[in-house]
Amino acid sequence: MPAAGRPVLGFVTWDRDDPTGGNVYNRALIAELRTLGIDVRLQTLAGPWPDGDASTHLALARALRATPASLVDGIVACGSADVVAAAVEAGHVVTIVLHLPLSDELGIEPARRQRYALLESRAVHAASGVLCSSRWAAAELNSRYGRGDVGIAVPGVTPADVARGSQDFGPPRLLSLATLTPTKDQLTLIRALAQLADLSWTADLVGSDRADPGYAGQVRTEIAEAGLAERIMVPGALVGQPLDQKWQAADLLVLMSRVETYGLVVTEALARGIPAIVSAGTGAVEALQEGATTAETPGTAVPAADPDGLAAVLRSWLTEPVLRHSWRQAALALRDTLPRWQQTAEAVLAYLNRPPKPPSNQTGLPPAQPPTPRPAPRR
């Protein structure tokens, strides 16, 4: 039983445990909220989310009624606008944790995309609040749905050892860490690498192949047809020690998502002193610049879906030791400036306890403590 008087907060999400950025965020946030004294009641709901039916919507309604206030993963909430609206009308505080707008996922038919956009708009307006992971995402939601009070809780990082990289043990090693989907766009990386067969390198494309098996098959087919099967590995989703080994061997992260609200994997790379190449015009640029205080950036951004442009940047990185050293040193300098998960949890609590009109504490949760000061970057 929870201690008397301990604040209670529901957290409702789906029952997938793939190591996606959203799932990593949810687990880390829950753990940190509990460390701060919040009794987080986690409920994972089965169902074909974001699609649902009467039984899944009933399960969500029961979950929202179970606590006075709840955080709800966007993939559940944004497909269930009527359930969210009914819970709020009944006096419950429902805050959506929106990792990626449903209608932004590539590879879905237009009619389905339009339906998702409509449901998402209704859910965003019906909810008590909406949290996202970057300033870029908050501005996008305000522009798209006209909701100007979106909260920002930037993903934290867990301190990690500096990656060894390839060093003298082999050719430079590239890492892509993302679910194999058209949205994450591993094909652009493969097509860029096909232009660099004359140079020495290897690559790991790590990520779940369950979300879109057809696209995952296309990734493997293009690698084979390019004659790169001995140089590009596609091991599927990895966690624990196998994933740590990939991180330790990496010299450069490449994240070519067509859409990205932040890119937790980018700051995970920076925490290990690994620079990154990301897609321009996405929230991943914000992640790449997180904590930067000088003109030196630990990597660069290139236009999305541009294999020629990516190939040119990769060729420069592979052939110019000064550039590689500069990016590496910039990444190392940022390691101690990156936000921690405690700051993420404090930002969430601050948003949940923002003064309503008239002022009162709707959630019954303790006010967030001032954010933990960031140490000065190492020189």
ABEGO torsion letter per residue (X at the ends): XBBBGBBBBBBBBBABABBBAAAAAAAAAAAAAAAAGBBBBBBBBBEBOABBBAAAAAAAAAAAAABABBBBBAAAAAABAAAAAAAAAAGBBBBBBBABBAAABBGBBAAAAAAAAAAAAAAAAABABBBBABAAAAAAAAAAAGBAABBBBBBBBBBBBBBAEAEAAEBBBBBBBBBBBAAAGAAAAAAAAAAAAABBBBBBBBEBAAABAAAAAAAAAAAAAAGAAAABBBAEBBBEAAAAAAAAABABBBBABABBAAGAAAAAAAAAGBBBBBBBGBAAAAAAABGBABABBBEBBBBBGBAAAAAAAAAAAAABAAAAAAAAAAAAAAAAABBBAAAAAAAAAAAAABBBOBBBBAAGBBBBBBBBBBBBBBX
